[in-house]
Amino acid sequence: MKKYKTYLFDADGTLLDYDKAELQALKETFRFYHLDYNDQIEKTFADICSVEWKRFGLSNTTEKEIQSRFHELYYDYSESRFCALVKGFGLSVSPKEFDISYRQHLAQQMDEIPFAREVCMKLSGFANVYVVSNGLSVIQKSRLIHFQPYLKDIIVSEDLNCCKPSEVFFEKAITIADIEDKTTVLMVGDSLSSDILGANRSGIDSCWFNAKNKRNTTQIIPTYEIHSLNQLVV
C-alpha cells in the first residue's frame, strides 16, 4: 500500500468500538435512573434498535430523501426506540428524558478499536489525518477527544447537513481538508455501503477495514482491504 498525503477515517467501527459504547451507555443510563438492568433488557434493546433503524429508513443513506432528512430522522429514531423500551418493560421514566440521558452517556464512551490511536499518531507524522463520520456532532467529537492531538479536524455529518455515502458529503470534506489532488487521499472505513461506496463515487482511493473477515458479496470494490489497522503503517 502506498503512502498518502491525507487519510480520512470513519469513526464508529473503524477507530471507535460503537458496540461496546452503546451497551455501556445503556447500562449507565439505567444506573442513573436507579433501574434494574439485565441481559433481557440488553437483547431487547438491540432488537428494538434494529427494527426502528430500518423503520426510519436510516440504512438507506443512498436515497436522496433519507440524505436530506438523516439527522432529523435520527433524533426521531433515537426517541422512538426508548418509547418502545420503556413501554415494553414498564419503566417509570420519560422516554424523551431517557433518550437525552442516554446520548449524554454515549458521548462519554471512548472504547477504541485495537491500534487505532497508535496508527493515527504514526500517520500524523507524515500525513494529514481527518475523521469523517456520520453522526451527531457533540457525541462524536466528545468520543474522539483522545485522538484530537493527531487529527487536523473531525468532520461530522450533522455539521455538514449531509451524510456518507453522498458525493456532496465527500466534496465538502475535501474542501474542508483543502485537498487539491484526490489521488493523494485514502478513505479508511468499515462500511462498504457508506465509506467505500462514497469514496469510490468521489474518485478517492478506499480501504475497507474488514476486522471480522466478512465476505464481500456486493459490487462495491475497495482499492485495498485490511483486517487490522496496523496494516496501514507496516
Secondary structure as UniProt FT lines:
FT   STRAND          6..9
FT   TURN            13..15
FT   HELIX           18..32
FT   TURN            33..34
FT   HELIX           39..55
FT   TURN            56..59
FT   TURN            61..62
FT   HELIX           64..89
FT   HELIX           95..106
FT   TURN            107..108
FT   TURN            114..115
FT   HELIX           116..123
FT   TURN            124..126
FT   STRAND          128..133
FT   HELIX           137..143
FT   HELIX           145..150
FT   STRAND          153..156
FT   HELIX           157..160
FT   TURN            164..165
FT   HELIX           167..176
FT   TURN            177..178
FT   HELIX           182..184
FT   STRAND          185..189
FT   HELIX           192..196
FT   HELIX           197..201
FT   TURN            202..203
FT   STRAND          205..209
FT   TURN            211..212
FT   STRAND          224..226
FT   HELIX           229..232
//
